[in-house]
Amino acid sequence: MGQVNKKSKSIPQIKALIFMKAFSERVPRKNMKKLCGKPLFHWILDSLSESNYISEIIINTDSKEIAESATSNYDVTIHMRPKYLNNIDSNEANQIIEYDLSKTNGEYFFQSHSTNPLLRAETIDRAIEEYFSNKFDSLISVTEKRKRYFTLDGEPINHNPKDLVKTQNCKLLYEENSCIYIFSREVFEQNINRIGNNPMLYPISSIESMDIDEPLDFEIAEFLKQRKNIINQ
């Protein structure tokens, strides 16, 4: 059943949820596309497998090829995606999570994406430790942004154009980067949402938060992967 023996350090068992589809619009067969010699999605599985706190990795997929590649190389549980979840117009992630939680037990969950190959096990573990050390009902990873932002109507969001300051002195904003979500079953069932009413915003580096979305992203990620000292800063 994809169970992984890890040291707990007084932290409850937490299960990782990963979603993967066979089809992708901008990069064909993205999850199986090789990055530094192995399928893209293997990188996040490496990090999750190295985590001290992840007790089980659950992969939700509509692809037998992805399922076979995952089970041949990692200790994982596969949830083959039912057809009704393949064509969702909105709130896709929470509907998939609701399905996955109905198929497994456990109280705490960690969700990430297969397109985050630079996310490190150390960062995963620190986020989990922060979640269990605080009173927030959920945790989401964010990227800090200090630039000048406007609404579509031209209204400044975090600065005053009439009092121009250096960008590093602009009001700090946070971008949800979709790398890490941590939540309990109770919070999810109350909200039908992976983000609770009192989430902790957990900053991670812009490098680790890189998402593979376009063909160029593969080249950038490979460059960074080959220079681990940049990622580990």
Salt bridges, closest charged atoms under 4 A:
ASP46 OD2 - LYS38 NZ 2.40
GLU56 OE1 - LYS15 NZ 3.02
GLU65 OE2 - ARG29 NH2 2.56
ASP100 OD1 - HIS79 ND1 2.88
GLU175 OE1 - LYS145 NZ 3.41
GLU208 OE2 - ARG120 NE 3.60
ASP213 OD2 - ARG26 NH1 3.09
GLU214 OE2 - ARG26 NH1 3.58
